[in-house]
């Protein structure tokens, strides 16, 4: 029996760019750095890349964060990409898995948006890592069967979930098949819940890698059922735990992966490699509309949930305003694109190539049969920019935190306003005014000012 260890890091930060300028404003509290992206890169992303930790861990990297790295710290991004290449050269299997593009809660998205978010994330991964991914990290591990069907449609094979998201008891040391309504199955690896929580929230437990292995990892290999295959201990957490949330834990991770696990006869492995060696033999269902951060059917991202400190009564109103805006923008998009392109939604799926810089706008327009100059070209380009912002407004962070005044909620509202402004300029409508009226009824608990009063002047 071989014994395997996977440490998975979910690397993601909420987008911070101004939607109109693309620039990240200075953030109070990030000093001496300009903003928290810069601070977290210095404390976590760069040191983990320099230590080689990405070579031996499993990880996903948010596309919006990756694009920021590509603009501001390309050497760090290239080192992370090289880590995946090193894993492929060493084992035949990569250690990076993809993430959908805007960190949208996929079970709460429309079917069309879900498809686009997965397609954009997959294309960014291919463009960045130079290979097709096999696994996907679902934002907030939010899942339902429709989301797994969409992942299977995209050619993906596995994801990572919390054990509490299984329909019944599971042994997290082994992978599972989840039957889908289509008759297919999708592989799920459930992380070790208590141990992952220990790593995330108890920094004392990771002061010593040898002690950590002895106390927490080795006991999980006791009493393995005969004929079950090789057991796996899967630890999953935010990647920012290793150096940002907990100082010096990048050094703990390096010691664990490069020395102490091996000394104990445990092999660090990527999930892609583990599943190639140990295909799932067991089967389970999933809890629909579940996640790792909320046991209340994703209420944290759509209403007043006990998981939200303070008060989340404003979330339902904000999501309703976003949904109404999305419906209005989509209708105008179809109306303006009629007669110019045959399938505007397939075109939106392909627009990711412009977003990630794989092709310039004129070349992209030509490749889809649209002249690169003239009213139709300008209209399609504006519609796509509006769609990009309208997709981005649904980033989960806008709804995760406790109040409307948070930076993350502000980003969602400002991005929505930007999308509405683009549509109004093109179509001569007042979508922004309609949206602002809906925002007038969205009020948090830290201030009596509505979302309209807080943010309606933004997004131009």
Secondary structure, 3 states (H helix, E strand, C coil): CCCEEEEEEEECCCCCECCCCCCECCCCCCCCCCCHHHHHHHHHHHHHHHHCHHHHCEEEECHHHHHHHHHHCHHHHHHHHHHHHHHHHHHCCCCEEEECCCCECHHHCCHHHHHHHHHHHHHHHHHHHCCCCCEEECHHHCECHHHHHHHHHCCCCEEEEEHHHECCCCCCCCCEEEECCCCCEEEEEEECHHHHHHHHHCHHHHCCHHHHHHHHHHHHHCCCCCCCCCCEEEEEEEHHHECCCECCHHHHHHHHHHHHHHHCCCEECCHHHHHHHCCCCEECCECCCECCCCCCCCHHHCCCCCCCCCCCCHHHHHHHHHHHHHHHHHHHHHHHHCCCCCCHHHHHHHCHHHHCCCCCHHHHHHHCCCCCCCHHHHHHHHHHHHHHHHHHCCECHHHHCCCCCCHHHHHHHHHHHHHHHHHHHHHCCCHHHHHHHHHCCCECCCCCCEHHHHHCCCCC
